[in-house]
């Protein structure tokens, strides 16, 4: 099977620019949270069991199935939202972002989700406190940067 190369460069540029306008990654979210003034609220759209297993410190837990009913009471519409779910194999954060956008919120999706947050060794909160998992060398090799 060969790849179809008929997409015009301008169409590809528009597509990728639109993705960057609605996505962010775990590294950028972490840096913003560490700054103390992230400029957004981070929403974890996973189930209660997943939340209890571990979540990003400072995130708000609004399970996807409850999001539409609870958003107005728990989120300020003037504050942008970043959503996350489990990981790249799950579209829960995408569905949550779509729901919030439909309700009038400015929203982005954190690509990689909680899986890549933890795999990159970033802080994880549980009922027992905050820890930092070991870094997965496939996602964040020691002393190597992707340079992006």
Secondary structure, 3 states (H helix, E strand, C coil): CCCCCCCCHHHHHHHHHHHHHHEEEHHHHHHHHHCCCCCEEEEECCCHHHHHHCECCCCEECCHHHHHHHHHHHCCCCCEEEEECCCCCCCHHHHHHHHHHHCCCCEEEEECHHHHHHHCCCEEEECCEEEECCCCCCCCCCCCCCCC
